[in-house]
Amino acid sequence: MCESCGCGQPDENVTFRKPGEKEEHTHSHGGVTHSHIHGDHDHDHNHSESREIVIEQNILQKNDLLAERNRGYFEAKNIFAVNLVSSPGSGKTSLLEKTIRILKDKCTLNIIEGDQQTMLDANRIEKAGAPVIQINTGAGCHLDAGMINKAAKSLEIKDNSILLIENVGNLVCPAMFDLGESKRVVIVSVTEGEDKPIKYPDMFQSSDICVINKTDLLPYVDFDVEKFREYACQVNPDLKFFELSAKTEKGMEQWIRWLQEKD
Amino acid sequence: MHELSIAVNIVEMIEDNAEKEKAHNVDKFEIDVGILSGVVIDALEFALEEAVKNSVCSKAVWKINKIEAKAKCRKCGHVYIVDDYFSPCPKCTGFGKEILQGKEIQLKSITVE
């Protein structure tokens, strides 16, 4: 569902590309198109037959059903799927690059990159040494289960591997869309405010892990780690934390161990 | 920002159900929106104005019911009304809670002819 978001952009504007692949446009124009204006003529109808039908259907059910299909597929193949969410600029791609460099000889990693535009992240990931597919959502502000279904099939992910999904940088909309992931990880950098968890509670409430990144910058910023943890635990007392710097690699070993143990 | 896509989904769901009922017009529809659903009701109202155009419910009136949120304290089991995820239990001040109600966004009913 909802491959388009906010602007109501049509689905065909979402593209899937591996590095080196040319952008492909496939359109089918099998039928004859015609247009007509609604409301330019009247129909007779009988208002006495008006009846109320109880529906009670979850509006996100299409996405949720597809997400469950993805989850079943990942479970059957023993794929540990991680959905990485954050604001733009928290260091998701840098964390992925370092993770790939450390882990690529120890286990099989696959990456799905989500951005509105460009192949920049996929190219960085490919250089780091992992199979990757880039989803460009056009104007869409989040990935959804349908996109992951298509991207995961295209990647031909091997059994017993790890799939890291970098969502579109946005701390609001991706919270609502289950992708069928095994775990959700929210990443925050210390250059952001420590009040993020209570300003954007949905994302912290729906995540399993919180990575506090760029800790090498702590001496230069006012970020209060304890206050941040306190706010985050008020929203979600089950949240598990990793404090690290993807740049200096300090603290990376716990994050890597967690991924390897597929906890 | 995601409210327009939610609105488009609502209209698709109404069209599917109207088709099942062999109805040509939808006069009214009702939506339940929980206060913890992540949907801003004003933004949804605005988005629906656009989404219903040229659909089976283009002339329908709609009602959006704001559903309050209820949580059960994990520590003491007290059930209480919440406005957000981070307020403590009024009885024991514990933060751990299970949300019982208030996360839903659902199409409750349609009135067809």
Interface residues (C-beta under 8 A of the other chain):
Chain A: M1 C2 S4 C5 G6 C7 G8 H38 G39 H43 H45 N46 H47 E49 S50 R51 E52 I53 V54 I55 E56 Q57 N58 I59 L60 K62 C141 H142 V172 C173 A175 M176 P197 I198 P201 D202 F204 Q205 Y231 C233 Q234 V235 N236 P237 D238
Chain B: M1 H2 L4 S5 I6 V8 N9 I10 M13 N17 E21 H24 N25 D27 K28 I31 L36 S37 G38 E50 A51 N54 S58 R74 D84 Y85 F86 P88 F95 G96 E104 I105 Q106 L107 K108 S109 I110 T111 V112 E113
